[in-house]
């Protein structure tokens, strides 16, 4: 059983930056592909970014490409999401996700084995 704990959310003005962290415990972190998803009020949870177990393959949603960067530190059991040039439409609860695989990544909510509880990101205009 893997536990995921997000941190780093908050309130920021448009154009600003935030870095989210997700600390994992209870499993072998390097056995998991990791991802970030987000859910805005009244909307479905959507994919944001993912990284494979070793950190050398990364994929992004079109809406965040060029602004967000996902990375991981396996010795620290942590995955990060650096968010730059934030927009009001980035406002959502951001969730960390883990998928037990070394073959692929995590692109869909149906791929996820474990979820964190989420951290709120609010971008003011």
Phi, psi and omega per residue, in radians:
X1 nan 2.185 -3.133
X2 -1.802 2.340 3.029
X3 -1.890 2.366 -3.123
X4 -2.126 2.316 -3.118
X5 -2.273 1.993 3.133
X6 -1.519 2.679 3.025
X7 -2.688 2.888 3.050
X8 1.818 -0.062 3.103
X9 -1.244 3.001 3.115
X10 2.869 -2.887 3.133
X11 -1.831 2.269 -3.123
X12 -2.491 2.651 3.086
X13 -1.385 2.710 3.081
X14 -0.962 2.403 -3.077
X15 1.604 -0.197 -3.122
X16 -1.462 -3.048 -3.080
X17 -2.314 2.671 2.994
X18 -2.516 2.665 3.000
X19 -2.143 2.089 3.075
X20 -1.607 2.535 3.053
X21 -2.170 2.621 3.072
X22 -2.380 1.983 3.129
X23 -1.681 2.263 -3.124
X24 -1.865 2.556 3.078
X25 -2.574 2.755 3.044
X26 1.575 0.075 3.133
X27 -2.680 -3.119 3.080
X28 -1.579 1.768 -2.973
X29 -0.974 -0.675 -3.083
X30 -1.274 -0.034 3.042
X31 -1.552 -0.043 -3.016
X32 -2.043 2.381 2.804
X33 -1.362 2.534 -3.081
X34 -2.121 2.669 3.132
X35 -2.620 2.896 2.999
X36 -2.127 2.372 3.051
X37 -2.214 2.868 3.084
X38 -2.498 2.711 3.141
X39 -2.450 2.052 3.080
X40 -1.592 2.773 -3.135
X41 -0.981 2.271 3.093
X42 1.361 0.071 -3.124
X43 -2.099 2.844 3.096
X44 -1.354 2.732 3.065
X45 -1.174 2.351 -3.067
X46 -2.246 2.668 3.114
X47 -1.198 2.454 3.080
X48 -2.060 -0.947 -3.063
X49 -2.811 2.713 3.107
X50 -2.569 2.707 3.098
X51 -2.434 2.496 -3.132
X52 -1.367 3.132 -2.983
X53 -1.057 -0.593 -3.064
X54 -1.640 -0.219 3.107
X55 1.599 0.069 -3.068
X56 -1.758 0.025 3.046
X57 -2.232 2.167 -3.093
X58 -2.354 2.497 3.115
X59 -2.396 2.611 -3.063
X60 -2.349 2.655 2.933
X61 -1.171 2.582 -3.132
X62 -1.013 -0.584 -3.055
X63 -1.193 -0.321 -3.101
X64 -2.072 -0.095 -3.081
X65 -1.019 2.304 -3.125
X66 1.539 -0.210 3.134
X67 -2.010 -0.596 -3.097
X68 -1.892 2.587 3.073
X69 -2.344 2.202 3.075
X70 -1.743 2.472 3.089
X71 -2.620 2.906 3.126
X72 -2.505 2.673 3.092
X73 -2.213 1.722 -3.040
X74 -1.124 -0.727 3.094
X75 -1.061 -0.461 3.134
X76 -1.686 0.000 -3.139
X77 0.939 0.756 -3.035
X78 -2.381 2.464 3.003
X79 -2.080 2.543 -3.064
X80 -2.141 2.729 2.965
X81 -2.352 1.866 3.072
X82 -1.520 2.130 -3.079
X83 -2.053 2.028 3.133
X84 -2.028 2.862 3.113
X85 0.858 0.854 -3.068
X86 -1.143 2.556 -3.125
X87 -2.111 2.730 3.089
X88 -0.980 -0.557 3.137
X89 -1.263 -0.093 3.026
X90 -1.460 -0.109 3.132
X91 -1.073 2.168 -3.088
X92 -3.116 2.982 2.894
X93 -1.527 2.227 -3.114
X94 -1.783 2.258 -3.085
X95 -2.023 2.383 2.990
X96 -1.506 2.510 -3.086
X97 -2.422 2.578 3.126
X98 -2.263 2.450 3.070
X99 -2.253 2.232 -3.119
X100 -1.323 1.639 3.132
X101 -2.901 2.505 2.951
X102 -1.986 0.116 -3.079
X103 -1.695 -0.605 -3.023
X104 -2.451 -2.799 -3.097
X105 -2.136 -2.899 -3.138
X106 -2.200 1.890 -3.020
X107 -1.951 -0.258 -3.033
X108 -2.382 2.679 3.102
X109 -1.044 -0.466 -3.134
X110 -1.313 -0.231 3.116
X111 -1.452 -0.281 -2.905
X112 -1.403 2.320 3.034
X113 -1.632 -0.620 -3.104
X114 -2.420 2.496 3.101
X115 -2.099 2.597 2.894
X116 -1.474 3.132 -3.104
X117 -1.500 -0.261 3.083
X118 1.734 2.700 3.065
X119 -2.403 2.374 -3.062
X120 -1.413 2.312 3.004
X121 -2.109 2.152 3.127
X122 -2.166 2.173 -3.129
X123 -1.984 2.069 -3.116
X124 -1.622 2.586 -3.114
X125 -1.585 nan nan
